């Protein structure tokens, strides 16, 4: 993150120095007035209960699979029983329905039926531990062990930490006598990790809500986190990343036919050799990069809290957009912000080392920007690949989500909660991965992807990896946030 920031700013600074007319006075004026840190009323949090319940939740291996016959459904039943046992007030206040195989629809009526409900969603399932890596874990992957300041295990970050924090926040609110004006839904899918599955539990829930005529005011799911952006001489802020859209993805199989035969009599270029040119065409002709309004928000919001070089870039963003877009497109970690990305991920040829391939194929994974469709991807391939003998097959696809607005009560409530600390900056951003939330678009326009945990980039990157773990010192703040958000949106 730091390298990306410095590189982008260096390019923009060079462009400015070359004569883009940077207005230093404008940059100086961009600096905000000094803010005093405001103290919000303290929130009751039972951290020991949260830790205990999260550990026990991790010990139940709710592993999902695209093949439902391979799923141990008894584990989901155990998980449901755990929630019911540990959160009695919640289960007294909310009705409970099992949707599809193991998804849960919880509903609590509010006092004012004229108000649209809010929904908090999460998923119960986790990814499996890669066979052969069990011994690489420092602690048992489904042990829920608390050690070294963390709770360890599969699901500790993705996303039983989030799910249990929601349950904790609602249980504590009920203990304090909270009664919502709005209806409240807590929706827990069971197979989110099987991306683009036609039998998604969240899709079943969404369709059921639509059938009942439910329209949600706002929905919150997993997504961004709290990241410390400390770049010496440039920025010193806490970035609260709230996903307001997510990229789509399409896996496209490209195939070329060949004559085959014995490897002792090869042609000048067999099917694999010609496929190499296809790959080169795709990699040499990326989708066009674009500086979107969402990217503008990403730069402008923290800029006022930065030092003069950062504010110079932000104050002259219009002039610097071409240079900044170019800089980001050249950085692998940042290119996905400005364009639909192309990644050749798999290749197949002949079945034996002495046999020429009768067919060569590759899988290309595209991560599509909002506004780009699977059809656009197909058209792009046809346009940039010179070999017109290729055959295309869509293996699987998920269109990009819609972009949620930021001028809503829900987004403003997030800003209000974090606005108490002048070092905090709430930034809308584009989620590269996928969540269940896009499935609720038929019943909600205001979808926000945010998990209120202060995490390092390294821990976030290890979400599905070995030694997944959540620091204990970030858990209490998560419950505090959920309490303030749910209470603030329902009174």
Secondary structure by P-SEA (a helix, b strand, c coil): caaaaaaaaaaaaaaaaacccccaaaaaaccccccccccccbbbbaaaaaaaaaaaaaacccccccccccccaaaaaaaaaaaaaacaaaaaabbbbbcccbbbbbbbbcccccbbbbbbbbbccccccccccccccccccccccccccccccccccccaaaaaaaaaaaaaaaaacccccbbbbbbbbcccccccccccaaaaaaaaaaaacccccccccccccccccccccccccccbbbbcbbbbbbbbbbbbbcccccccccccccaaaaaaaaaaaaaaccccccccaaaaaacccccccccaaaaaaaaacccaaaaaaaaaaaccccccccccccccccccccccccccccbbbbbbbbbccccccaaaaaaaaaaccccccbbbbcccccccccccccccaaaaaaaaaacccccbbbbbbbbccccccccccccccbbbbbbcccccaaaaaacccccccccccaaaaaaaaaaaaaaaacc
